[in-house]
């Protein structure tokens, strides 16, 4: 108590209606500015007006995604700026505070926003690539018979399995004995689903 830090002070309540009318008029009628830059400015502008007690960030991200959808001019969206902002929220809050307390120069904010958008698209590329790998794998193995334990492990390997798969990890994940785990793994190697890497205590397995 007594050591609170004021990160942001919103406009006084009586100013909010006129500020929001100005903002909404700009969103509706500003057609000369690049639409991606418009999305970046709209987000900053809305959260600076801060018209609600709670939920301004969520609504601001929704406004951003809406304007980016207009910029894409497509009914299909394969990336989410909202999700990327959530991932980078510490940097987001810091930049937001610095911009709102400064002299209205929002260059740093705009640069971060555009790079954040690019990272969002790259993240989507990686997600789509993983989905394609999974799809190709199951197409290639549509006639292969898996037991429930093997299917669970294969799904993990196709997603984000951490480290190398070995007999002991297989046994722990599937809650089975090491003997059963070894038989399952050897069966998957015979079916050309997995390949063995290393020997002895360093033996591991990966998707072929």
C-alpha positions in Angstrom: 0.0 0.0 0.0 1.2 3.5 -0.9 3.7 2.2 -3.5 1.2 1.6 -6.3 2.5 2.4 -9.9 0.1 4.1 -12.3 0.6 2.4 -15.6 -2.2 4.2 -17.4 -4.8 6.8 -16.7 -7.8 6.7 -18.9 -9.7 9.8 -20.2 -12.3 11.1 -17.8 -15.7 9.5 -18.1 -17.5 12.5 -19.5 -15.0 12.6 -22.4 -15.5 8.9 -23.4 -18.7 9.3 -25.5 -17.3 12.0 -27.7 -13.9 10.2 -28.0 -15.7 6.9 -29.0 -17.8 8.8 -31.6 -14.7 10.2 -33.1 -13.0 6.8 -33.1 -16.0 5.0 -34.6 -16.4 7.6 -37.3 -12.7 7.2 -38.2 -13.0 3.4 -38.3 -16.0 3.7 -40.6 -14.8 6.4 -42.9 -11.0 6.3 -43.0 -10.2 4.7 -46.4 -7.0 6.3 -47.5 -4.7 4.7 -44.9 -3.2 1.3 -45.5 -5.7 -1.2 -43.9 -3.0 -3.0 -41.9 -1.7 0.2 -40.5 -5.3 1.2 -39.8 -5.7 -2.0 -37.7 -2.6 -1.1 -35.7 -3.7 2.4 -35.0 -7.3 1.3 -34.2 -6.1 -1.1 -31.5 -3.9 1.6 -29.9 -6.6 4.2 -30.1 -9.4 2.0 -28.7 -7.4 0.7 -25.7 -6.2 4.3 -25.0 -9.8 5.6 -24.8 -10.4 2.6 -22.5 -14.2 2.9 -22.5 -15.0 -0.1 -20.2 -14.1 -1.1 -16.7 -13.0 -4.5 -18.0 -12.5 -6.3 -21.3 -10.9 -3.4 -23.3 -8.0 -5.6 -24.4 -10.2 -8.4 -25.6 -12.5 -6.0 -27.6 -9.4 -4.2 -28.9 -8.0 -7.5 -30.2 -11.4 -8.2 -31.8 -11.4 -4.8 -33.5 -7.9 -5.6 -34.8 -8.8 -9.0 -36.2 -11.9 -7.4 -37.8 -9.9 -4.8 -39.6 -7.2 -7.3 -40.6 -9.9 -9.4 -42.1 -11.0 -6.4 -44.1 -7.4 -5.9 -45.2 -7.2 -9.5 -46.3 -10.4 -9.2 -48.3 -11.0 -12.9 -47.9 -13.5 -15.0 -46.0 -10.7 -17.3 -44.9 -8.3 -16.5 -42.0 -5.4 -18.7 -41.3 -3.7 -16.6 -38.6 -4.7 -14.9 -35.4 -3.2 -11.6 -34.3 -5.2 -11.9 -31.0 -3.4 -15.2 -30.2 0.0 -13.8 -31.0 -0.6 -10.7 -28.9 -1.5 -13.0 -26.0 1.8 -14.9 -26.5 3.8 -11.6 -26.5 1.7 -9.8 -23.9 4.6 -8.7 -21.7 6.2 -6.8 -24.6 2.7 -5.6 -25.6 1.9 -4.1 -22.3 5.3 -2.4 -22.0 5.1 -0.9 -25.5 1.5 0.2 -24.8 2.5 2.0 -21.6 5.4 3.7 -23.2 3.4 4.9 -26.2 0.5 6.2 -24.1 2.8 8.1 -21.8 4.9 9.6 -24.5 4.4 12.4 -27.0 2.0 10.6 -29.4 4.8 9.2 -31.5 3.6 5.7 -32.1 6.4 4.5 -34.5 7.8 1.9 -32.1 4.2 0.6 -31.5 3.6 0.3 -35.3 6.9 -1.5 -35.9 6.2 -4.0 -33.2 2.6 -4.5 -34.4 3.8 -5.3 -38.0 6.5 -7.7 -36.7 4.0 -9.3 -34.4 1.7 -9.8 -37.4 4.5 -11.4 -39.3 5.3 -13.7 -36.4 1.6 -14.7 -36.3 1.7 -15.7 -39.9 4.9 -17.7 -39.5 3.4 -19.5 -36.5 0.4 -20.4 -38.7 2.8 -21.6 -41.4 4.4 -23.9 -38.8 1.0 -25.2 -37.6 -0.2 -25.9 -41.2 3.1 -27.7 -41.9 2.6 -30.0 -38.9 -1.0 -30.7 -39.9 0.2 -31.7 -43.4 2.8 -34.0 -41.9 0.1 -35.7 -39.8 -2.3 -35.9 -42.7 0.4 -37.5 -45.0 1.4 -39.9 -42.2 -2.1 -41.2 -41.6 -2.8 -41.5 -45.3 0.4 -43.6 -45.7 -0.6 -45.8 -42.8 -4.3 -46.0 -43.3 -4.1 -49.8 -43.5 -1.7 -50.2 -40.6 -3.0 -51.8 -37.4 -2.2 -50.0 -34.2 -3.1 -51.0 -30.6 -4.3 -48.2 -28.3 -0.9 -47.7 -26.8 0.9 -47.4 -30.1 -1.7 -45.0 -31.4 -1.3 -42.8 -28.4 2.5 -42.7 -28.8 2.3 -42.0 -32.6 -0.1 -39.1 -32.0 2.4 -37.6 -29.4 5.3 -38.1 -31.8 3.4 -36.3 -34.6 2.7 -33.4 -32.3 5.3 -31.9 -29.9 7.0 -34.8 -28.2 9.8 -33.5 -26.1 13.2 -35.3 -26.3 13.8 -38.8 -27.6 11.4 -41.7 -27.3 12.8 -44.8 -25.6 11.5 -47.9 -24.0 11.2 -46.4 -20.5 9.4 -43.3 -21.7 7.0 -45.4 -23.7 6.3 -47.6 -20.7 5.7 -44.6 -18.4 3.4 -42.8 -20.9 1.3 -45.8 -21.7 1.4 -47.2 -18.1 2.7 -50.6 -19.2 5.7 -52.8 -18.5 9.1 -52.3 -20.2 8.7 -55.7 -21.9 5.4 -54.7 -23.4 6.8 -51.3 -24.4 9.7 -53.0 -26.2 7.4 -55.4 -28.1 5.2 -52.4 -29.1 8.2 -50.4 -30.4 9.7 -53.3 -32.2 6.3 -54.0 -33.8 6.2 -50.4 -35.0 9.7 -50.7 -36.5 8.7 -53.8 -38.4 5.7 -52.0 -39.8 7.9 -49.2 -41.0 6.2 -46.7 -38.7 9.2 -46.0 -36.5 12.9 -46.3 -37.1 15.4 -47.1 -34.4 18.3 -44.7 -33.7 21.3 -45.4 -31.6 22.2 -48.6 -29.8 22.3 -50.0 -26.3 21.3 -47.5 -23.6 21.1 -44.8 -26.2 18.5 -46.6 -28.3 15.7 -44.3 -29.3 12.9 -44.2 -31.8 11.4 -41.6 -34.2 8.7 -41.4 -36.9 10.0 -42.9 -40.2 
